[in-house]
Amino acid sequence: MKHTDVKRHRQSLYLEVCSRNEEARLPLHTSTVLFLLSYCECKSFQVFLVLTEPNNSQLLRDQLPEFLDISDIQLEDLPQLVRGCRLPAILDQTGMFCRAGLAVVLRHIINETTQADPSRTDALALLGFKKTCLKACAEVSQWTRQCEIGIPSAVEGHLQNPTNQHLQLPHSILHLEKKLGEPVKVHNDDKIRRQKLQQQREKKNSESSEGQANQEAEAQPGPFPEASDRLEVSAALAKMSVGAVPALSTREKSEIRKVKTTDLPHLEHVFAEGLYFTLTDVVLLPCIYQYLRSLHTHTTSALVQLPLLLRWYSRVQEVPGVLRAAKSCGMTLSTLQAPSSRLSEEAVPSSQVEEQENLETTTQLPFVGGPRPTMTKLQENGIEAVFSPHPCPDWTLPWDNLPAAINPTEGKMSDVRAVRKRQQLNNLIAMVMEIARPGYTIVDFCSGGGHVGIVLAHTLPDCQVILIENKEESLVRAKSRCDELGVANIGFIQANLDYFTGPFQVGVALHACGVATDMVLEHCVQAGAAFVISPCCYGFVQNTIKFTFPRSQKFCETLTYKEHMILCRFADQTAVQLPPERRHIGKQCMGLVDLDRSWAAETHGYSVQVMTMEPESCTPKNNMLVGTPERPPQKNQKEAPVYN
């Protein structure tokens, strides 16, 4: 069925289908989305299976919930906004608002489920306390990255060649096993911990009278040690309204109430994030199902290393609705047991996990002393902050003649701040207008409420503007402002930066925090696009999986990572209330950090200038990085390339 033949009365959900050994198969991300749809019994979407090859999707019907409205679509028939994103993706009825990436799509499915049926409190509970489960983007949150990328990628890699994996378990799986053994902290857990202490004392008194009977029971073989999380399981299932589970007592004994909080026993994991079944468990279940089933078939002995994961796998199956949803998606869940033998010398030691975690925490370095020794060291090596003159310092948009919806005051800010925001926009828009040509696509990265992108779309009607932002609330507000304006040359993508892969000619970002500046730079360099970027939050800059600092070769030859971090820390000291000398040093540190970034971009054939916004008082973070490639960006063709 052609996409254009579908009535746009519902949102469209696009899921990838791929091939293995010339057979169609569902990637884990697709299986996860289908499982959640089935668990929520959500019928709010027209589902499209995106065929990257001429596959026969009929072979997958046993993995597709029957209640869903599912059609096939060829890659070349995807809407343009979706073609610029990694799947899964959801396109709204207007065709202007796209949500991309696993966590973003799953959270939206839950919201749509509860909007359609407010009684589905079990679905809403998946978002966890304060509705923040997997809300932090993968570039910032190590836990989101593990669930959304790390574990699915590791399992996909294992499934491609399961017989050669032996006992070398992936780090992400070992990390999950370790996490399941850590103490749990939940909101207002004091009461549950006191009840656990009371249970422990009652059990101890009971055991002292039973004696030998308990010893014989403990000697019986089994896949797990004696369950010690009975209270946690009761609390978890009680929250899911399982009638057969007795409610927790409401009052502890007086001696229990007197125990200090620090002396209370820890709570143990029942589910991935603690006591309660959340979206994280939904993400993990299809992955762990495939992984454990493969291990059970090819390397059963490896299961002995995963006792906590096996227990989690068993607990998840007790959740109401999970078995039904799994069956609907062709998943045959069952209880798996590890071999009864103890860990052998071949088992992967926990030191592997600890070693990797040590690498992940090396970015947290203590700061000692001020920036002057580092700045002097750079100066002795011929490196000083250099700011290019602003080419049009007096240029301004005709704010009084622009529609009200373009004015930053529409973003619900004070008048004083709105004046400064207009000054910031003057600077960025002026630079973009110097670069942009009719037919260009301009991407406003980390767009927030759309202050930059909306002005660009209105000012440059012959260009296509795309706003990319991870926070749904900000992007919805931006779209509302555009609806009021009636602009048609604009699109909205709620996604992590890594999920946008489409072609563009100019990238712009106002106050991209920390490494977000470096991520935007990387996107622009990979696309061969010009960029106009205002960095921010230098103190948040640190080594990540994707980036190491310093960025350029000359800075790396001169500074250590710790010295670079000192520059970043003091680059944040430019607030107006600070003494002038302190602000001057902060400005120089900003210039040095951005000089390092500019030199890194220049190795890819860019001409980059670091300049200061006019007037300087418009913001304490008033640097701009303006870069153009040696070869001018190519305009979009009628058939733009698709990236997977």
C-alpha positions as CSV (number, residue, x, y, z in Angstrom):
1,M,0.0,0.0,0.0
2,K,1.4,3.4,-0.9
3,H,1.8,5.9,1.9
4,T,-0.1,8.5,0.0
5,D,-3.1,6.2,-0.1
6,V,-3.4,6.2,3.7
7,K,-5.9,8.5,5.3
8,R,-4.0,10.8,7.7
9,H,-6.6,10.6,10.5
10,R,-4.0,9.0,12.8
11,Q,-0.3,9.4,13.5
12,S,2.0,7.2,11.4
13,L,4.5,4.9,13.1
14,Y,7.5,3.7,11.0
15,L,9.3,0.5,12.0
16,E,12.3,-1.0,10.4
17,V,12.4,-4.4,8.8
18,C,15.9,-5.9,7.9
19,S,17.3,-9.1,6.5
20,R,19.5,-11.8,7.9
21,N,20.6,-14.7,5.6
22,E,18.2,-13.3,2.9
23,E,15.2,-13.6,5.3
24,A,13.1,-10.7,6.6
25,R,13.5,-10.1,10.4
26,L,12.5,-7.5,13.0
27,P,15.4,-5.6,14.7
28,L,15.2,-5.5,18.4
29,H,14.1,-1.8,18.4
30,T,11.1,-2.8,16.2
31,S,10.3,-5.8,18.5
32,T,10.4,-3.5,21.5
33,V,7.9,-1.0,20.0
34,L,5.5,-3.8,19.0
35,F,5.7,-5.3,22.4
36,L,4.8,-2.0,24.1
37,L,1.9,-1.4,21.6
38,S,0.6,-4.9,22.5
39,Y,1.1,-4.4,26.3
40,C,-0.8,-1.0,26.1
41,E,-3.3,-2.4,23.5
42,C,-2.7,0.9,21.7
43,K,-4.5,1.4,18.4
44,S,-3.7,5.1,18.0
45,F,-1.2,4.6,15.1
46,Q,-1.1,3.5,11.5
47,V,1.9,1.2,11.5
48,F,4.3,1.0,8.6
49,L,6.9,-1.6,8.2
50,V,9.8,0.0,6.3
51,L,11.3,-2.4,3.9
52,T,15.0,-1.6,3.2
53,E,15.1,-4.5,0.7
54,P,12.4,-6.3,-1.3
55,N,11.5,-8.5,1.6
56,N,8.4,-10.5,2.0
57,S,7.0,-9.1,5.2
58,Q,4.3,-11.8,5.3
59,L,7.0,-14.1,6.9
60,L,6.8,-11.8,9.9
61,R,3.1,-12.0,10.6
62,D,3.4,-14.2,13.6
63,Q,5.5,-11.5,15.3
64,L,3.0,-8.7,14.5
65,P,0.0,-8.1,16.9
66,E,-3.2,-8.8,15.0
67,F,-5.1,-5.8,16.4
68,L,-2.7,-3.3,14.7
69,D,-3.3,-1.7,11.4
70,I,-0.1,-2.5,9.6
71,S,1.1,-1.7,6.1
72,D,4.3,-2.0,4.1
73,I,6.2,0.9,2.8
74,Q,9.3,1.1,0.7
75,L,12.3,3.2,1.9
76,E,12.0,5.6,-1.0
77,D,8.3,6.3,-0.2
78,L,9.0,7.6,3.3
79,P,8.0,11.2,4.0
80,Q,11.0,13.5,3.8
81,L,11.1,14.4,7.5
82,V,11.1,10.7,8.4
83,R,13.8,9.9,5.9
84,G,16.2,12.2,7.8
85,C,15.8,10.2,11.0
86,R,16.8,6.8,12.3
87,L,13.9,4.5,13.0
88,P,11.6,4.0,14.9
89,A,9.8,7.2,14.2
90,I,6.4,8.7,14.5
91,L,4.9,11.4,12.2
92,D,1.9,13.4,13.3
93,Q,-1.2,14.0,11.2
94,T,0.2,17.3,9.9
95,G,3.4,15.7,8.5
96,M,5.4,18.5,10.2
97,F,6.2,16.9,13.6
98,C,8.4,13.8,13.8
99,R,9.4,11.9,16.9
100,A,12.5,9.6,16.4
101,G,14.5,7.2,18.5
102,L,13.4,4.3,20.7
103,A,12.9,6.0,24.1
104,V,11.2,9.1,22.5
105,V,8.8,6.8,20.5
106,L,8.0,4.6,23.5
107,R,7.3,7.5,25.8
108,H,4.9,8.9,23.2
109,I,3.1,5.6,22.8
110,I,2.4,5.6,26.5
111,N,1.2,9.2,26.5
112,E,-1.2,8.4,23.6
113,T,-2.5,5.3,25.4
114,T,-3.4,7.2,28.5
115,Q,-4.9,10.1,26.5
116,A,-7.1,7.7,24.7
117,D,-8.0,5.7,27.9
118,P,-7.3,7.6,31.1
119,S,-8.1,4.4,33.1
120,R,-4.9,2.8,31.9
121,T,-2.9,3.8,35.0
122,D,-0.7,0.7,34.5
123,A,0.6,2.2,31.2
124,L,1.2,5.6,32.8
125,A,3.1,3.9,35.7
126,L,5.6,2.7,33.1
127,L,7.0,6.3,33.1
128,G,8.0,5.9,36.7
129,F,8.2,8.4,39.5
130,K,7.8,12.0,38.2
131,K,7.3,10.5,34.7
132,T,11.0,10.7,33.9
133,C,11.9,7.1,33.0
134,L,14.3,7.1,30.0
135,K,13.6,10.8,29.5
136,A,17.2,11.9,29.7
137,C,18.8,11.6,26.3
138,A,21.4,8.9,25.6
139,E,24.1,11.5,25.0
140,V,23.8,12.6,28.6
141,S,22.5,9.6,30.6
142,Q,24.7,6.5,30.7
143,W,21.6,4.5,31.8
144,T,19.5,5.6,28.9
145,R,22.4,4.8,26.5
146,Q,22.8,1.3,28.0
147,C,19.1,0.5,27.6
148,E,18.4,2.3,24.3
149,I,21.7,1.5,22.5
150,G,24.2,-0.6,24.5
151,I,22.2,-3.7,25.3
152,P,20.2,-3.9,22.0
153,S,23.5,-3.5,20.0
154,A,25.3,-6.1,22.1
155,V,22.4,-8.6,21.7
156,E,22.1,-7.9,17.9
157,G,25.9,-8.6,17.6
158,H,25.5,-11.8,19.6
159,L,22.6,-13.1,17.5
160,Q,24.6,-12.6,14.3
161,N,27.2,-15.2,15.5
162,P,26.0,-16.9,18.7
163,T,28.2,-20.0,18.5
164,N,31.5,-17.9,18.7
165,Q,30.5,-15.9,21.8
166,H,31.3,-18.7,24.3
167,L,31.6,-17.3,27.9
168,Q,32.8,-13.8,26.9
169,L,29.6,-12.0,27.8
170,P,29.1,-8.4,26.6
171,H,30.0,-5.6,29.0
172,S,26.5,-4.1,28.8
173,I,25.0,-7.5,29.9
174,L,27.5,-7.8,32.7
175,H,26.8,-4.2,33.7
176,L,23.0,-4.9,33.9
177,E,23.7,-8.0,36.0
178,K,25.8,-5.9,38.4
179,K,23.2,-3.2,38.6
180,L,20.5,-5.7,39.5
181,G,22.6,-6.6,42.6
182,E,22.9,-3.0,43.9
183,P,20.7,-1.6,46.6
184,V,17.5,0.1,45.5
185,K,16.4,3.6,46.4
186,V,12.9,4.6,45.8
187,H,10.8,7.6,46.7
188,N,9.7,7.4,50.3
189,D,11.2,4.0,50.9
190,D,11.7,4.5,54.7
191,K,8.4,2.7,55.4
192,I,9.2,-0.3,53.2
193,R,12.6,-0.7,54.7
194,R,11.2,-0.6,58.2
195,Q,8.7,-3.3,57.3
196,K,11.6,-5.3,55.8
197,L,13.5,-5.0,59.1
198,Q,10.4,-6.2,61.0
199,Q,10.1,-9.2,58.6
200,Q,13.8,-10.1,59.0
201,R,13.5,-10.1,62.8
202,E,10.3,-12.2,62.7
203,K,12.0,-14.6,60.4
204,K,15.1,-14.8,62.6
205,N,12.9,-15.7,65.6
206,S,11.1,-18.3,63.6
207,E,14.3,-19.9,62.3
208,S,15.7,-20.2,65.8
209,S,12.8,-22.4,66.8
210,E,12.8,-24.4,63.6
211,G,16.6,-25.0,63.4
212,Q,17.3,-28.3,61.6
213,A,14.2,-28.1,59.3
214,N,15.5,-24.8,57.8
215,Q,19.0,-26.3,57.3
216,E,17.6,-29.2,55.3
217,A,15.5,-26.8,53.2
218,E,18.6,-24.7,52.4
219,A,20.4,-27.8,51.2
220,Q,17.9,-28.4,48.4
221,P,19.3,-27.5,45.0
222,G,17.8,-24.7,43.0
223,P,18.5,-22.0,40.4
224,F,18.7,-19.2,43.0
225,P,19.5,-18.8,46.6
226,E,16.6,-18.5,49.0
227,A,14.5,-15.5,48.0
228,S,15.3,-12.5,50.2
229,D,13.2,-10.0,48.4
230,R,9.7,-11.1,49.4
231,L,8.7,-7.7,50.8
232,E,10.0,-6.0,47.6
233,V,8.0,-8.3,45.4
234,S,4.9,-7.7,47.5
235,A,5.3,-4.0,47.3
236,A,5.9,-4.1,43.5
237,L,2.9,-6.3,42.8
238,A,0.7,-4.4,45.2
239,K,1.3,-1.2,43.2
240,M,0.2,-3.0,40.1
241,S,-3.1,-3.8,41.8
242,V,-2.7,-7.6,41.9
243,G,-5.6,-8.7,44.1
244,A,-3.9,-11.9,45.3
245,V,-1.1,-10.0,46.9
246,P,-1.7,-8.9,50.5
247,A,-1.3,-5.2,51.3
248,L,1.6,-4.1,53.4
249,S,0.9,-3.5,57.0
250,T,0.3,0.1,57.9
251,R,2.0,0.2,61.3
252,E,5.4,-1.1,62.5
253,K,6.2,-2.1,66.0
254,S,7.6,0.7,68.3
255,E,11.1,-0.8,68.4
256,I,11.2,-0.8,64.6
257,R,10.1,2.8,64.4
258,K,13.0,3.8,66.7
259,V,15.7,2.4,64.4
260,K,17.8,5.0,62.6
261,T,17.3,5.2,58.8
262,T,21.0,4.5,58.2
263,D,20.6,1.2,60.1
264,L,17.7,-0.1,58.0
265,P,18.2,-2.9,55.5
266,H,18.6,-2.1,51.8
267,L,15.9,-2.9,49.3
268,E,16.7,-5.4,46.6
269,H,15.9,-5.1,42.8
270,V,12.7,-6.7,41.6
271,F,12.7,-5.0,38.3
272,A,15.4,-3.2,36.3
273,E,15.1,0.2,38.0
274,G,14.1,-1.0,41.4
275,L,10.8,-2.2,42.9
276,Y,8.5,-1.2,40.1
277,F,7.9,-2.3,36.5
278,T,8.8,0.6,34.2
279,L,9.5,1.4,30.6
280,T,13.1,0.2,31.2
281,D,11.8,-3.4,31.7
282,V,9.8,-3.1,28.5
283,V,12.9,-2.0,26.5
284,L,15.0,-4.8,28.0
285,L,12.5,-7.7,27.8
286,P,12.7,-8.4,24.0
287,C,16.5,-8.1,24.1
288,I,17.0,-10.3,27.1
289,Y,14.4,-12.8,25.7
290,Q,16.4,-13.2,22.6
291,Y,19.7,-13.3,24.4
292,L,18.8,-15.8,27.1
293,R,17.1,-18.1,24.5
294,S,20.3,-18.0,22.4
295,L,22.5,-18.7,25.4
296,H,20.3,-21.6,26.4
297,T,20.6,-23.1,23.0
298,H,24.3,-22.5,22.3
299,T,26.1,-21.9,25.6
300,T,24.0,-23.0,28.5
301,S,27.0,-22.9,30.9
302,A,27.1,-19.1,30.5
303,L,23.8,-18.7,32.3
304,V,25.5,-19.4,35.6
305,Q,27.0,-15.9,35.4
306,L,23.6,-14.3,35.2
307,P,21.6,-15.4,38.3
308,L,20.1,-11.9,38.9
309,L,19.2,-11.4,35.3
310,L,17.4,-14.8,35.2
311,R,15.5,-13.9,38.4
312,W,14.5,-10.5,36.8
313,Y,13.4,-12.4,33.7
314,S,11.2,-14.6,35.8
315,R,9.8,-11.6,37.8
316,V,8.8,-9.7,34.6
317,Q,6.6,-12.7,33.5
318,E,4.6,-12.2,36.7
319,V,3.5,-8.7,35.6
320,P,-0.2,-8.7,34.4
321,G,-0.3,-8.3,30.7
322,V,3.3,-9.3,29.9
323,L,2.6,-12.9,28.9
324,R,-0.4,-11.7,26.8
325,A,1.7,-9.0,25.0
326,A,4.6,-11.4,24.5
327,K,2.4,-14.1,22.9
328,S,0.8,-11.4,20.6
329,C,4.4,-10.6,19.4
330,G,5.4,-14.2,18.9
331,M,7.6,-14.4,22.0
332,T,7.3,-17.6,24.0
333,L,8.4,-16.7,27.5
334,S,9.5,-19.4,29.9
335,T,11.4,-19.8,33.1
336,L,15.1,-20.5,32.5
337,Q,17.4,-22.0,35.0
338,A,21.2,-21.8,35.2
339,P,23.2,-25.0,35.6
340,S,23.4,-26.1,39.2
341,S,27.2,-26.0,39.2
342,R,29.0,-23.1,40.7
343,L,30.9,-20.5,38.6
344,S,33.9,-22.1,36.9
345,E,37.3,-20.6,36.4
346,E,36.2,-19.8,32.8
347,A,33.5,-17.4,34.1
348,V,34.0,-13.7,33.3
349,P,35.1,-12.0,36.5
350,S,33.3,-8.9,37.7
351,S,36.6,-7.1,37.4
352,Q,35.7,-6.6,33.7
353,V,32.7,-4.5,34.6
354,E,34.7,-2.6,37.2
355,E,37.5,-1.9,34.7
356,Q,35.1,-0.5,32.2
357,E,33.3,1.6,34.8
358,N,36.7,3.0,36.0
359,L,37.3,4.1,32.4
360,E,33.8,5.8,32.4
361,T,34.5,7.7,35.6
362,T,38.0,8.9,34.7
363,T,36.3,12.0,33.3
364,Q,35.6,13.2,36.8
365,L,38.9,14.9,37.8
366,P,39.4,17.2,40.8
367,F,40.3,20.8,40.1
368,V,43.2,22.4,41.9
369,G,44.4,26.0,41.4
370,G,43.4,28.7,38.8
371,P,43.7,29.0,35.1
372,R,46.8,31.2,34.8
373,P,49.4,28.4,34.7
374,T,47.5,26.7,31.9
375,M,47.0,30.0,30.0
376,T,50.7,30.8,30.4
377,K,51.7,27.3,29.1
378,L,49.5,27.9,26.0
379,Q,51.0,31.4,25.5
380,E,54.5,30.0,25.7
381,N,53.6,27.6,22.9
382,G,52.2,30.5,20.7
383,I,48.5,29.8,21.5
384,E,46.3,32.7,22.5
385,A,42.6,33.4,22.2
386,V,41.9,35.3,19.0
387,F,38.5,36.9,18.2
388,S,37.6,37.8,14.7
389,P,35.8,41.1,14.1
390,H,32.0,41.0,13.8
391,P,31.2,41.6,10.1
392,C,27.9,43.3,10.8
393,P,27.7,44.4,14.4
394,D,24.8,46.8,14.0
395,W,22.5,44.5,11.9
396,T,19.1,43.9,13.4
397,L,15.9,42.3,12.5
398,P,12.9,44.6,12.1
399,W,11.3,43.4,15.4
400,D,8.6,46.0,15.5
401,N,7.3,44.9,12.1
402,L,7.4,41.2,12.7
403,P,4.4,39.1,13.7
404,A,4.0,38.7,17.5
405,A,4.5,35.0,17.4
406,I,8.1,35.5,16.3
407,N,9.0,37.7,19.2
408,P,10.8,35.8,22.0
409,T,8.3,37.2,24.5
410,E,6.0,34.4,23.1
411,G,8.4,32.0,24.9
412,K,7.1,33.2,28.2
413,M,10.2,35.2,29.4
414,S,10.6,38.6,31.1
415,D,10.9,41.8,29.1
416,V,14.6,42.3,30.0
417,R,15.5,38.8,29.0
418,A,13.5,39.1,25.8
419,V,15.5,42.2,24.8
420,R,18.7,40.2,25.3
421,K,17.3,37.2,23.4
422,R,16.5,39.5,20.4
423,Q,20.1,40.7,20.5
424,Q,21.4,37.1,20.5
425,L,19.1,36.3,17.6
426,N,20.2,39.3,15.6
427,N,23.8,37.9,15.7
428,L,23.0,34.3,14.7
429,I,20.4,35.3,12.0
430,A,22.8,37.8,10.5
431,M,25.5,35.1,10.1
432,V,23.1,32.5,8.7
433,M,21.8,35.0,6.2
434,E,25.3,35.5,5.0
435,I,25.6,31.8,4.3
436,A,22.2,30.6,3.3
437,R,21.0,30.3,-0.3
438,P,17.5,29.5,-1.7
439,G,16.8,25.8,-1.5
440,Y,19.1,25.2,1.5
441,T,18.0,23.2,4.5
442,I,18.9,24.9,7.8
443,V,18.8,22.8,11.0
444,D,18.3,24.5,14.3
445,F,19.9,22.0,16.7
446,C,18.9,22.0,20.4
447,S,16.2,24.4,19.3
448,G,14.3,24.6,22.6
449,G,11.1,26.7,22.0
450,G,12.2,27.6,18.5
451,H,13.5,31.2,18.9
452,V,16.1,30.8,16.2
453,G,14.4,28.4,13.9
454,I,11.0,30.2,13.7
455,V,12.7,33.5,12.8
456,L,14.8,31.8,10.2
457,A,11.7,30.1,8.6
458,H,9.9,33.4,8.5
459,T,12.9,35.4,7.2
460,L,14.1,32.8,4.6
461,P,10.9,31.5,3.0
462,D,12.9,29.9,0.2
463,C,14.8,27.7,2.7
464,Q,13.6,24.6,4.6
465,V,14.1,24.9,8.4
466,I,14.2,21.9,10.7
467,L,14.0,22.2,14.5
468,I,15.6,19.4,16.5
469,E,15.0,19.2,20.3
470,N,14.8,16.3,22.8
471,K,12.3,18.0,25.1
472,E,8.8,17.5,23.9
473,E,7.3,20.4,25.8
474,S,9.6,22.9,24.1
475,L,9.0,21.6,20.6
476,V,5.2,21.5,21.1
477,R,5.4,25.1,22.1
478,A,7.5,26.0,19.0
479,K,5.0,24.2,16.7
480,S,2.1,26.1,18.3
481,R,3.9,29.4,17.5
482,C,4.4,28.3,13.9
483,D,0.8,27.2,13.5
484,E,-0.1,30.8,14.6
485,L,2.2,32.2,11.9
486,G,1.1,29.8,9.2
487,V,4.7,29.1,8.0
488,A,5.0,26.0,5.8
489,N,8.8,25.7,5.3
490,I,9.4,24.3,8.8
491,G,9.6,20.8,10.4
492,F,10.0,19.6,13.9
493,I,11.9,16.5,15.1
494,Q,11.9,15.4,18.7
495,A,15.0,13.2,19.0
496,N,18.5,12.9,20.3
497,L,21.0,14.5,17.9
498,D,22.3,11.1,16.9
499,Y,18.9,10.1,15.5
500,F,19.0,12.9,12.9
501,T,20.9,11.8,9.8
502,G,19.3,13.8,7.0
503,P,21.1,16.2,4.6
504,F,21.4,19.9,5.3
505,Q,23.5,22.9,4.4
506,V,23.6,25.1,7.5
507,G,23.6,24.1,11.1
508,V,22.8,26.6,13.8
509,A,22.6,26.3,17.6
510,L,22.1,29.0,20.3
511,H,23.7,28.2,23.6
512,A,24.4,24.5,22.9
513,C,25.3,23.3,26.4
514,G,28.6,21.5,27.1
515,V,29.5,18.7,24.6
516,A,26.2,19.5,22.7
517,T,28.3,22.2,20.9
518,D,30.8,19.5,19.8
519,M,28.0,17.2,18.7
520,V,26.5,19.9,16.5
521,L,29.9,20.6,15.1
522,E,30.4,16.9,14.3
523,H,27.0,16.7,12.6
524,C,27.8,19.7,10.5
525,V,31.2,18.4,9.5
526,Q,29.8,15.0,8.6
527,A,27.2,16.7,6.4
528,G,29.6,19.1,4.9
529,A,27.4,21.9,6.2
530,A,28.3,25.4,7.3
531,F,27.7,26.2,11.0
532,V,26.8,29.1,13.3
533,I,27.1,28.0,16.9
534,S,26.9,29.8,20.2
535,P,28.5,27.5,22.9
536,C,27.4,27.4,26.5
537,C,28.0,25.7,29.8
538,Y,31.7,25.1,29.2
539,G,32.0,23.6,32.7
540,F,29.9,20.6,31.5
541,V,32.5,19.7,28.8
542,Q,34.2,16.4,29.6
543,N,35.3,13.3,27.8
544,T,32.5,11.1,26.5
545,I,32.3,7.9,24.5
546,K,32.2,10.0,21.4
547,F,34.6,12.9,22.2
548,T,37.9,13.4,24.0
549,F,39.4,16.7,24.9
550,P,41.3,18.7,23.9
551,R,39.9,18.4,20.3
552,S,42.8,19.7,18.1
553,Q,46.2,18.2,17.6
554,K,48.1,21.3,18.7
555,F,46.1,21.6,21.9
556,C,46.6,17.9,22.6
557,E,50.4,18.4,22.2
558,T,50.3,21.2,24.7
559,L,47.7,20.5,27.3
560,T,46.6,17.5,29.3
561,Y,43.0,16.6,29.7
562,K,43.0,18.0,33.2
563,E,44.5,21.3,32.1
564,H,41.8,21.6,29.4
565,M,39.1,21.0,32.0
566,I,40.5,23.8,34.1
567,L,40.0,26.1,31.1
568,C,36.4,24.9,30.7
569,R,35.7,25.4,34.4
570,F,36.9,29.0,34.4
571,A,35.3,29.7,31.0
572,D,32.0,29.7,32.9
573,Q,33.0,32.6,35.1
574,T,31.7,35.4,32.9
575,A,28.6,36.4,34.8
576,V,28.0,40.2,35.0
577,Q,28.1,40.2,38.8
578,L,31.7,39.0,38.9
579,P,34.7,41.4,39.1
580,P,35.8,42.7,35.6
581,E,39.2,41.0,35.9
582,R,37.5,37.6,36.6
583,R,35.2,38.1,33.7
584,H,38.1,38.9,31.4
585,I,39.9,35.7,32.4
586,G,36.7,33.8,31.8
587,K,36.3,35.3,28.3
588,Q,39.9,34.4,27.5
589,C,39.2,30.8,28.6
590,M,36.1,30.7,26.5
591,G,38.1,31.9,23.5
592,L,40.8,29.2,24.1
593,V,38.3,26.3,24.4
594,D,36.5,27.5,21.2
595,L,39.9,28.0,19.4
596,D,40.6,24.3,20.1
597,R,37.2,23.4,18.6
598,S,37.8,25.6,15.6
599,W,41.2,24.1,14.8
600,A,39.7,20.6,15.1
601,A,37.1,21.6,12.4
602,E,39.7,23.2,10.2
603,T,41.4,19.8,9.8
604,H,38.3,18.8,7.9
605,G,38.6,21.6,5.4
606,Y,36.7,24.3,7.2
607,S,37.4,28.0,7.6
608,V,36.3,28.9,11.2
609,Q,36.1,32.2,13.0
610,V,35.6,32.7,16.7
611,M,33.8,36.0,17.2
612,T,31.9,37.9,19.9
613,M,28.2,38.8,19.8
614,E,27.2,42.4,19.7
615,P,26.6,43.9,22.1
616,E,28.7,41.8,24.4
617,S,26.2,42.4,27.2
618,C,23.5,40.4,25.4
619,T,24.7,37.2,27.2
620,P,27.7,36.1,29.4
621,K,28.2,33.3,26.9
622,N,28.7,35.6,23.9
623,N,31.0,33.6,21.7
624,M,30.0,32.5,18.2
625,L,31.7,29.8,16.1
626,V,31.1,30.5,12.4
627,G,32.5,27.9,10.0
628,T,32.2,27.3,6.3
629,P,33.5,24.4,4.3
630,E,36.0,24.9,1.5
631,R,33.5,23.5,-1.0
632,P,30.1,25.3,-0.7
633,P,27.3,23.1,0.6
634,Q,25.1,21.5,-2.2
635,K,21.5,22.3,-2.3
636,N,19.0,19.6,-1.7
637,Q,18.1,17.5,-4.7
638,K,14.6,16.3,-5.5
639,E,15.6,12.8,-4.2
640,A,17.6,13.5,-1.1
641,P,19.9,10.7,0.1
642,V,18.6,8.5,2.9
643,Y,20.8,7.5,5.8
644,N,20.4,4.4,7.9
